[in-house]
Amino acid sequence: MGTILSIFSKPNPPHNYEAILKHADSLLPPDATSSLDKLYPELFDGVFLKHKKQKYWIEGKAKKNCFMLYARDLTISFAESQTNNNWSWFSDLDQTSSDARIEVAKVEWVAWLEVVGNFEMENLTPNSSYEVVFVVKLVDPAQGWKVPVNFKLVLPTEETKERQENMNLLGRNRWVEILVGEFRTSPEYNSGKIEFSMYEVKGGLWKSGLILKGVAIRPKN
């Protein structure tokens, strides 16, 4: 209890929290935005934003901002058609909220894999190290993943970080996190957007069995 009270007694509120919570899906406790003591339990547990396309929460004594962008908040090639055979959509329990369900996307049959998202830097805690990770799951009988998948992070300064991942080495039938890149918020780029992507478009192999939960943007431990 002493630890919790010491966290709540910190004078600085979470960065830009009032603007972020304008997109909250549910009503917050009465006078929550003017009484941080009432608001902190909600923020440590997490608040869904934009009709469950995003989730916002805070971590640690510094109360740093964290976000999850679910699959519906990302641009997925060939996934928009309601009649396509490339991707399917279904609901799943959110791991951090046992009574809440979010939409996830599953690769049914694609040769062109491309998922892109972006996020405003102004909502991240200043002067902090962050990491961007895709949260995915390979389910049997997954196939077509012999060619490594590319992951890319582009910062507002146009600095680009790229890496590849051999998806066949991932554990099956459980959520795994794949690092896209790391960066530090600083005065040089405290505005603008970061852009992140997962893609494999040249291998020519037809792929199936990948479930996409979304992308987490969080302080690096």
C-alpha positions in Angstrom: 0.0 0.0 0.0 2.9 2.4 0.8 4.3 1.9 -2.6 1.0 2.6 -4.3 0.5 5.8 -2.2 4.0 7.0 -3.0 3.3 6.5 -6.7 0.0 8.4 -6.5 1.6 11.2 -4.5 4.0 12.1 -7.3 3.3 15.7 -8.3 3.6 15.4 -12.1 0.5 14.0 -13.9 0.9 11.7 -16.9 2.0 13.5 -20.0 -0.9 14.8 -22.2 -3.4 12.6 -20.4 -6.3 15.0 -20.7 -6.1 15.1 -24.5 -5.6 11.4 -24.7 -8.7 10.6 -22.6 -10.9 12.7 -24.9 -11.0 9.5 -27.0 -11.9 7.2 -24.1 -14.6 4.7 -24.8 -16.2 4.7 -21.4 -17.1 7.3 -18.8 -14.4 7.9 -16.2 -15.2 8.3 -12.5 -17.0 11.6 -11.7 -14.5 14.5 -11.6 -11.7 12.1 -12.5 -9.9 14.4 -14.8 -9.8 17.1 -12.1 -8.9 14.6 -9.3 -5.9 12.5 -10.2 -6.3 10.3 -7.1 -9.6 9.0 -8.6 -8.1 8.6 -12.1 -4.8 6.8 -11.4 -6.4 3.3 -10.8 -8.1 3.6 -14.1 -4.9 4.6 -15.9 -2.8 1.8 -14.3 -5.4 -0.7 -15.4 -5.8 0.7 -18.9 -8.5 2.6 -20.8 -9.8 1.7 -24.2 -9.8 4.4 -26.8 -11.5 5.0 -30.2 -14.0 2.2 -30.0 -11.4 -0.4 -28.9 -9.0 0.4 -31.6 -6.4 1.5 -29.0 -5.6 1.1 -25.3 -3.8 3.6 -23.1 -2.2 2.9 -19.7 0.6 4.2 -17.5 3.5 2.3 -15.9 6.0 2.8 -13.1 6.6 5.6 -10.6 7.2 8.0 -13.5 3.8 7.2 -14.8 5.0 6.8 -18.4 2.4 6.6 -21.2 2.0 3.2 -22.9 -0.3 2.3 -25.9 -1.6 -0.7 -27.7 -2.8 -0.2 -31.3 -5.1 -3.1 -32.1 -5.4 -4.7 -35.6 -8.4 -2.5 -36.5 -6.2 0.6 -36.0 -3.6 -0.6 -38.6 -3.6 -0.6 -42.4 -3.6 -4.3 -43.6 -3.3 -4.9 -47.3 -6.2 -7.0 -48.7 -8.0 -7.2 -45.3 -10.7 -4.6 -45.9 -13.1 -6.5 -48.1 -15.8 -8.4 -46.2 -15.8 -11.2 -48.8 -12.0 -11.7 -49.3 -10.3 -15.0 -48.5 -7.0 -13.4 -47.6 -7.7 -12.3 -44.0 -10.5 -13.0 -41.5 -11.5 -11.1 -38.4 -12.7 -12.4 -35.0 -12.9 -11.3 -31.4 -10.6 -12.5 -28.7 -10.1 -11.8 -25.0 -7.7 -8.9 -24.3 -5.0 -10.4 -22.1 -4.9 -7.4 -19.8 -8.7 -7.2 -19.4 -10.2 -10.6 -18.8 -13.8 -9.3 -19.4 -13.0 -7.3 -22.5 -12.8 -8.5 -26.1 -11.0 -7.0 -29.0 -10.8 -7.7 -32.7 -7.9 -9.6 -34.1 -7.0 -10.4 -37.8 -5.8 -13.7 -39.1 -3.9 -14.5 -42.3 -5.9 -17.0 -44.2 -4.0 -17.1 -47.5 -1.7 -14.2 -48.7 1.4 -13.9 -50.8 1.7 -10.2 -50.2 2.0 -9.5 -46.4 1.9 -5.8 -45.5 0.8 -4.2 -42.2 1.4 -0.5 -41.6 0.6 1.9 -38.7 1.6 5.2 -37.2 1.3 7.1 -34.0 1.7 10.7 -32.8 4.9 11.4 -30.8 3.2 14.1 -28.7 1.3 11.4 -26.8 4.5 9.7 -25.6 6.3 10.6 -22.4 9.2 13.1 -23.1 12.8 12.1 -22.5 12.0 8.4 -22.4 13.3 5.3 -24.1 10.5 3.4 -26.0 10.2 0.2 -27.9 7.7 -0.8 -30.6 6.6 -4.4 -30.9 4.2 -6.4 -33.0 2.1 -8.9 -31.0 1.3 -11.9 -33.1 0.5 -15.6 -32.8 1.2 -18.5 -35.3 -1.4 -21.2 -35.2 -1.1 -24.6 -36.7 -1.2 -25.5 -39.5 0.7 -22.3 -40.3 2.6 -22.4 -43.6 4.6 -20.3 -46.0 6.9 -18.6 -43.5 10.3 -19.8 -44.8 11.2 -16.3 -46.1 12.1 -13.8 -43.2 9.5 -11.1 -42.5 10.7 -7.4 -42.5 10.0 -5.0 -39.7 10.6 -1.3 -40.0 10.4 1.8 -37.8 10.6 5.3 -39.3 11.0 8.3 -36.9 9.9 11.9 -37.5 13.6 12.7 -38.1 13.4 10.2 -41.0 15.8 7.9 -39.2 14.9 4.3 -40.1 15.4 1.2 -38.2 15.0 -2.2 -39.9 15.3 -5.8 -39.0 14.1 -9.3 -40.1 12.5 -12.1 -38.2 12.4 -15.8 -39.1 8.8 -16.5 -38.2 9.3 -20.3 -38.3 11.3 -20.0 -35.1 8.5 -18.4 -33.2 6.6 -20.5 -30.7 3.2 -21.8 -31.9 -0.3 -21.2 -30.5 0.7 -18.4 -28.1 1.1 -14.7 -28.3 4.7 -13.5 -29.0 6.2 -10.0 -29.2 8.5 -9.1 -32.2 10.6 -6.1 -31.8 10.4 -3.5 -34.6 12.8 -0.9 -33.1 13.7 1.3 -30.2 14.0 5.1 -29.9 14.1 7.9 -27.4 11.7 10.8 -27.2 13.6 14.1 -27.1 13.3 17.8 -28.0 14.6 16.9 -31.5 11.4 15.0 -32.3 8.7 15.6 -29.8 6.1 16.0 -32.5 5.2 14.3 -35.8 4.5 10.6 -36.2 6.4 7.4 -36.0 5.6 4.8 -38.6 6.0 1.1 -38.2 5.4 -1.8 -40.6 5.6 -5.6 -41.0 5.9 -6.9 -44.5 7.1 -9.7 -46.8 6.2 -9.0 -50.5 9.0 -10.5 -52.6 9.3 -14.1 -51.5 6.3 -15.3 -53.5 5.2 -17.9 -50.9 1.6 -18.1 -50.0 1.2 -17.7 -46.2 -1.4 -18.7 -43.6 -1.9 -19.1 -39.9 -0.6 -15.8 -38.5 -2.9 -13.9 -36.1 -2.3 -10.2 -35.5 -3.3 -8.6 -32.2 -1.7 -5.3 -32.8 1.3 -3.1 -32.0 2.5 -2.1 -28.5 4.4 1.2 -27.9 5.8 1.2 -24.4 8.8 2.4 -22.3 11.8 0.2 -22.7 12.5 -1.8 -19.4 
